[in-house]
Amino acid sequence: MSKRILVWFRNDLRLHDNEMLVEAIAKSDEILPVYCFDPRQFELTRYHSIKTGATRAQFLIESVAALRQSFQELGGDILILKGKPEEFLPDLVSQYELAEVYHHREVASEETAISTHVEDLLWKQRVNLKHFIGHTLYNKEDLPFPVKDIPDVFTQFKKKTERDAIVKPCFLTPDKIDFVSVADWGVLPELNELVVNEDLDGLAQNTDFKGGEQEAFKHLHDFLHTGEDMALANASLKKNEIVSKLSPWLALGCLSPREVYWKMKEAEANYGLKPYFYQIVLGLLWRDYYRFMFKKHGNTFFKPEGFAKDANVITLADSNLLHSWKTGNTGHPLVDAIMHELNATGYINSASRQLVATYLIYELKVNWVMGAAYLEEKLIDYCPASNWGNWATVAGVGNDQRLTTSFDFEKQLKIVDPKGVYAQSVRA
């Protein structure tokens, strides 16, 4: 009998540089790709927000649709399910006589709990859930220290990693796949099926961001190669102004961090200007850092008190101040402009995120977790480690306690909009 492997896709919606997929193809006669739209990802939270808002959900649907198209071009498909993975995967194993289930390991508690539940159920069937790592620039096995000893200070992590670790080459994109025969591959959900507590009538068409692997490739290529003098034209930008906008595709795994790194290296060889391109690599290092910090410290990042033993914890109740911040009605022109941009597009750059976080925490005196939860709802590039790790740092309760007094609103204003141009243009 032929060997069949189920490939459970989550935040890894790509064919390129996908070790899980490559190994599944190599070690089986047929694969069954599966994606589950888990209803828990679209629920109301105790922080008065939705886990996944409409703009972020639309980007997800587009990304899964693009992966489906890629599989269809190879003569197969991906099974689309609407429900909890632990309720579907064991039955699929029995129905299709699958030998193993492959998936990418996550680090945040909710995602980890789901995979643990699935693993326990599969174990009862004597079927293995094999874990892969595919979300980081550096594999944890290649770091110059075990996870438990990773420095909490980013500069130390960066220095040792860049000096002693290597970035591996990308896995090749499969050009031939044999698929399990499935009578009904399922239908992609409509947006109003996923997001039921949000007004979708005013949802803007997001022209800068469309989900999917090919869109990610196009955006990366345009960023690196639009015009032969692209890098030269941007070389004078300050480091906080260099924004690649690659993070939405990185967050859903439509784009591999290693793919970005090696394409950056190619562009660097062609154009020079290493400091310019290094800012993007630095962003990838920050993503790795927070992911490894979650692996090291677990749920501490989600707690209002974080790592600060004597933190003054503010109530989690909803408030008019929180509502004014969410809706861009605080009265501060730049903060309001940024929040309007976030609500309309699902994206703001990292400096803007720090600014509005600093304003909510230190000017409005609202508990930082309320802000972190709202950005979880809105950001199309949301990933738990980067979002909650950054918010904890701004709030002064992060794992690097040396940064507890680093965030000042007036200082952030000068970084984001030194001449007031942004706010004035939005008001106009």
C-alpha positions in Angstrom: 0.0 0.0 0.0 1.3 3.5 -0.8 2.5 5.8 2.0 0.4 8.9 2.5 1.3 12.0 4.5 -1.0 14.8 5.6 0.6 18.2 5.4 -1.1 20.6 7.8 -0.6 24.2 6.7 -0.9 27.0 9.3 1.3 30.1 9.0 3.4 28.6 6.2 1.4 29.3 3.1 4.0 28.8 0.5 5.8 26.2 -1.8 9.2 27.8 -1.7 11.7 27.1 1.1 9.3 24.7 2.8 11.2 21.8 4.4 8.0 20.3 5.7 6.5 20.1 2.2 9.8 18.9 0.6 10.2 16.1 3.1 6.6 15.0 2.9 6.9 14.7 -0.9 10.2 12.8 -0.6 9.0 10.4 2.0 5.6 9.5 0.7 3.8 8.3 -2.4 1.1 10.9 -2.0 0.4 13.9 0.2 -2.8 15.5 1.5 -2.4 19.3 2.0 -4.9 20.6 4.6 -5.8 24.1 5.9 -8.3 24.7 8.7 -10.2 28.0 9.2 -10.3 27.7 13.0 -13.3 29.6 14.5 -11.3 30.4 17.6 -9.2 32.8 15.5 -12.3 34.9 14.9 -13.8 35.2 18.3 -14.4 38.2 20.6 -11.7 38.4 23.2 -11.8 39.5 26.9 -9.9 42.6 25.8 -12.9 44.0 23.9 -11.5 43.2 20.5 -11.8 40.5 17.8 -8.9 38.1 17.4 -8.9 38.5 13.7 -10.5 41.6 12.1 -11.9 41.9 8.6 -8.8 43.3 6.8 -6.5 40.7 8.4 -9.1 37.9 7.6 -9.3 39.0 4.0 -5.5 38.8 3.6 -5.6 35.3 5.0 -8.3 34.2 2.6 -6.3 35.6 -0.3 -3.2 33.8 0.9 -4.9 30.4 1.2 -6.5 30.9 -2.2 -3.1 31.6 -3.7 -1.7 28.4 -2.2 -4.7 26.5 -3.5 -4.0 27.8 -7.0 -0.4 26.8 -6.8 -1.4 23.2 -5.9 -4.0 23.2 -8.6 -1.4 24.1 -11.2 0.5 21.0 -10.1 -2.5 18.8 -10.6 -3.8 18.7 -7.1 -5.4 20.9 -4.4 -5.6 21.7 -0.7 -8.4 20.5 1.5 -10.2 23.5 3.0 -11.9 22.8 6.3 -13.9 25.1 8.6 -13.5 24.1 12.2 -11.0 23.0 14.8 -8.0 21.0 13.6 -8.3 18.5 16.4 -11.8 17.7 15.3 -10.8 17.0 11.7 -7.3 15.7 11.5 -7.7 12.3 13.3 -10.7 11.5 11.2 -8.8 12.3 8.0 -5.9 10.0 9.1 -8.4 7.2 9.4 -10.3 8.0 6.3 -7.3 8.2 4.0 -5.1 5.8 5.8 -2.4 8.4 6.4 1.0 7.3 7.8 2.1 10.7 9.3 1.0 14.3 9.8 3.5 17.1 9.2 3.3 20.7 10.5 5.3 23.7 11.4 5.9 24.3 15.1 4.5 27.5 16.7 5.7 29.2 19.9 2.7 31.1 21.3 0.5 29.2 23.9 -2.8 29.0 22.0 -1.2 27.7 18.8 1.0 25.3 20.8 -2.0 24.0 22.8 -3.8 23.1 19.6 -0.9 21.2 18.1 -0.4 19.4 21.4 -4.1 18.4 21.4 -3.8 17.1 17.9 -0.6 15.2 18.7 -2.2 13.5 21.7 -5.2 12.4 19.5 -2.9 11.1 16.7 -0.8 9.2 19.2 -3.8 7.2 20.2 -4.0 6.2 16.5 -0.3 5.4 16.6 0.4 8.1 14.1 3.2 10.6 14.5 2.8 14.4 14.3 6.2 15.6 13.0 7.3 19.1 13.8 9.2 21.4 11.5 10.8 24.8 12.0 10.2 27.2 9.1 9.4 30.7 10.5 12.8 32.0 11.4 15.9 33.2 9.6 18.1 31.1 11.9 17.1 27.6 12.9 17.4 27.2 16.7 19.7 24.2 16.2 22.1 26.6 14.4 22.2 29.2 17.1 25.5 29.6 19.1 23.5 28.9 22.4 20.6 26.7 23.5 17.2 28.4 23.7 17.3 28.5 27.5 20.6 30.5 27.3 19.7 32.9 24.6 20.6 36.4 25.8 17.6 38.5 26.8 19.3 41.6 25.5 18.8 42.0 21.8 22.2 43.5 21.0 23.9 40.5 22.6 21.7 38.0 20.7 22.3 39.9 17.4 26.1 40.1 17.9 26.6 36.4 18.8 24.2 35.1 16.2 25.6 37.2 13.3 29.2 36.1 14.3 28.7 32.4 15.0 25.6 31.2 13.2 24.9 30.8 9.5 21.8 31.3 7.4 21.0 28.1 5.5 20.2 28.0 1.8 16.5 27.8 0.8 14.9 24.5 0.0 14.0 24.1 -3.6 10.4 24.7 -4.7 8.7 21.4 -5.7 7.8 21.1 -9.4 6.0 17.7 -9.1 3.6 16.5 -6.4 1.5 13.4 -6.2 -1.7 14.1 -4.3 -4.2 11.9 -2.4 -7.4 11.6 -4.4 -10.2 13.6 -2.7 -13.7 13.9 -4.0 -14.5 17.3 -2.4 -11.6 19.7 -1.6 -13.9 22.2 0.1 -14.8 25.8 -0.5 -12.9 28.9 0.7 -15.1 30.8 3.2 -16.5 34.2 2.4 -15.3 37.0 4.6 -18.7 37.4 6.2 -18.6 33.8 7.3 -15.5 34.4 9.3 -16.0 37.9 10.7 -19.5 38.2 12.0 -19.1 41.1 14.5 -17.7 43.7 12.2 -19.2 46.0 9.7 -17.8 45.0 6.3 -19.5 47.6 4.2 -16.8 50.1 4.7 -13.9 47.7 4.2 -11.4 49.4 2.0 -9.8 47.6 -1.0 -6.2 47.1 0.1 -4.1 48.1 -2.9 -0.7 47.8 -1.2 -1.2 44.3 0.2 -2.8 41.2 -1.4 -2.2 37.8 0.1 -0.3 35.0 -1.5 3.2 33.7 -2.4 3.3 35.2 -5.9 2.3 38.6 -4.5 5.0 38.3 -2.0 7.6 37.6 -4.7 6.4 40.5 -6.7 6.6 42.9 -3.8 10.1 41.7 -2.8 11.3 42.1 -6.4 9.8 45.5 -6.7 11.3 46.6 -3.5 14.8 45.4 -4.5 14.8 46.1 -8.2 12.3 48.8 -9.2 14.6 50.9 -11.4 18.4 50.2 -11.6 19.1 53.1 -9.2 16.4 52.0 -6.6 19.0 51.4 -3.9 20.9 54.6 -4.8 17.8 56.7 -4.7 16.9 55.4 -1.2 20.4 55.3 0.2 20.0 58.6 1.9 17.0 57.5 3.9 17.4 57.4 7.6 17.1 53.9 9.0 13.6 54.5 10.5 12.4 55.5 7.0 13.5 52.3 5.3 10.2 50.3 5.2 10.1 47.2 3.0 6.4 46.3 3.9 7.3 42.6 3.6 6.0 41.7 7.1 2.4 40.7 6.1 3.7 37.9 3.8 6.3 36.9 6.3 3.7 36.6 9.1 1.6 34.1 7.1 4.6 32.3 5.7 3.8 33.3 2.1 7.4 34.5 2.1 10.4 32.8 3.8 12.8 34.9 5.9 15.7 33.0 4.2 14.3 33.9 0.8 14.3 37.6 1.8 17.8 37.3 3.2 19.4 35.7 0.1 17.6 37.9 -2.3 18.9 40.9 -0.2 22.4 39.5 -0.6 22.0 39.3 -4.3 20.8 42.9 -4.5 23.6 44.0 -2.2 26.1 42.4 -4.5 24.5 44.2 -7.5 24.0 47.6 -5.9 26.4 47.7 -3.0 25.0 49.9 -0.1 25.2 47.2 2.6 23.9 49.6 5.3 20.7 50.2 3.4 19.9 46.5 2.9 21.1 45.6 6.4 18.1 47.4 7.9 15.8 44.8 6.4 18.0 42.0 7.7 17.9 43.7 11.1 14.1 43.5 11.0 14.4 39.7 10.3 16.7 39.4 13.4 14.1 41.2 15.6 11.5 38.7 14.4 13.7 35.8 15.3 14.6 37.3 18.6 11.0 37.7 19.8 10.1 34.2 18.6 13.0 32.7 20.5 12.1 34.8 23.6 8.6 33.3 23.4 10.2 29.8 23.2 12.3 30.7 26.2 9.9 32.5 28.5 6.4 31.3 27.4 3.3 33.1 28.5 5.0 35.8 30.5 4.7 38.2 27.5 0.9 38.0 27.6 0.6 39.0 31.3 0.0 42.7 32.1 2.8 42.7 34.7 5.2 40.9 32.3 8.7 40.5 33.7 8.4 43.4 36.1 7.8 42.1 39.6 6.6 45.4 41.0 4.6 46.6 38.0 1.5 48.7 38.7 -1.2 46.8 36.8 -4.0 48.9 35.4 -7.6 47.6 35.1 -8.5 45.8 31.8 -11.9 47.5 31.6 -13.0 49.1 28.4 -13.0 52.9 28.5 -13.7 56.1 26.5 -10.0 56.8 26.3 -9.4 53.4 24.8 -12.2 53.8 22.3 -10.9 57.3 21.2 -7.5 55.7 20.6 -8.9 52.8 18.6 -11.0 55.1 16.4 -8.5 57.8 15.9 -10.3 60.5 18.0 -7.8 61.3 20.7 -7.4 64.9 19.5 -3.7 64.4 18.8 -3.3 64.8 15.0 -0.5 62.4 14.4 -1.7 59.6 16.7 -5.2 59.9 15.1 -3.7 59.9 11.6 -1.8 56.7 12.3 -4.8 55.0 13.8 -6.9 55.9 10.8 -4.3 54.4 8.6 -4.2 51.2 10.7 -8.0 50.9 10.6 -8.1 51.5 6.9 -5.2 49.3 5.7 -4.2 46.9 8.4 -0.7 48.2 8.3 1.5 50.9 10.0 5.3 50.9 10.1 7.2 50.0 13.3 8.0 53.5 14.3 4.3 54.4 14.1 3.4 51.4 16.2 5.8 52.5 18.9 4.4 56.0 18.8 0.8 55.0 19.2 1.7 52.4 21.9 3.7 55.0 23.8 0.7 57.4 23.6 -1.8 54.8 24.8 0.4 53.7 27.7 2.0 56.9 29.0 -0.4 59.7 27.9 -3.8 58.0 28.2 -2.7 55.6 31.0 -4.5 52.6 29.5 -3.3 49.1 30.2 -0.9 48.1 27.4 -2.5 44.7 26.8 -5.6 46.4 25.5 -3.6 48.0 22.8 -1.7 44.8 22.0 -5.0 43.0 21.6 -6.4 45.7 19.3 -3.3 45.5 17.0 -3.8 41.7 17.0 -7.2 42.3 15.5 -6.1 44.9 13.0 -2.6 44.1 11.8 -2.3 42.0 8.6 1.2 41.2 9.6 0.2 40.1 13.1 2.3 37.4 14.8 2.1 36.8 18.5 5.8 37.0 19.4 6.6 40.3 17.6 3.3 42.0 18.6 3.2 41.1 22.2 6.9 41.2 22.7 7.2 44.8 21.3 4.2 46.0 23.3 5.7 44.6 26.5 8.9 46.3 25.8 7.3 49.7 25.2 5.3 49.2 28.4 8.5 48.6 30.4 7.6 45.1 31.3 9.5 43.2 28.7 12.3 40.7 29.2 15.0 43.3 28.7 14.4 45.4 31.8 17.1 47.9 30.8 14.6 49.3 28.3 12.0 50.2 30.9 12.6 53.9 30.6 13.4 54.1 26.9 10.1 55.3 25.5 9.1 58.9 25.7 6.2 60.3 23.6 7.9 63.5 22.6 11.0 61.7 21.5 8.9 59.3 19.4 7.1 62.2 17.8 10.4 63.6 16.5 11.4 60.2 15.1 8.1 59.5 13.3 7.3 63.0 12.0 10.0 65.6 12.8 8.4 68.3 10.7 4.7 67.5 11.2 4.4 66.7 7.5 2.5 63.4 8.0 -0.3 64.8 10.2 -0.7 67.9 8.1 -1.1 65.9 4.9 -3.7 63.6 6.4 -5.7 66.6 7.7 -5.6 68.2 4.3 
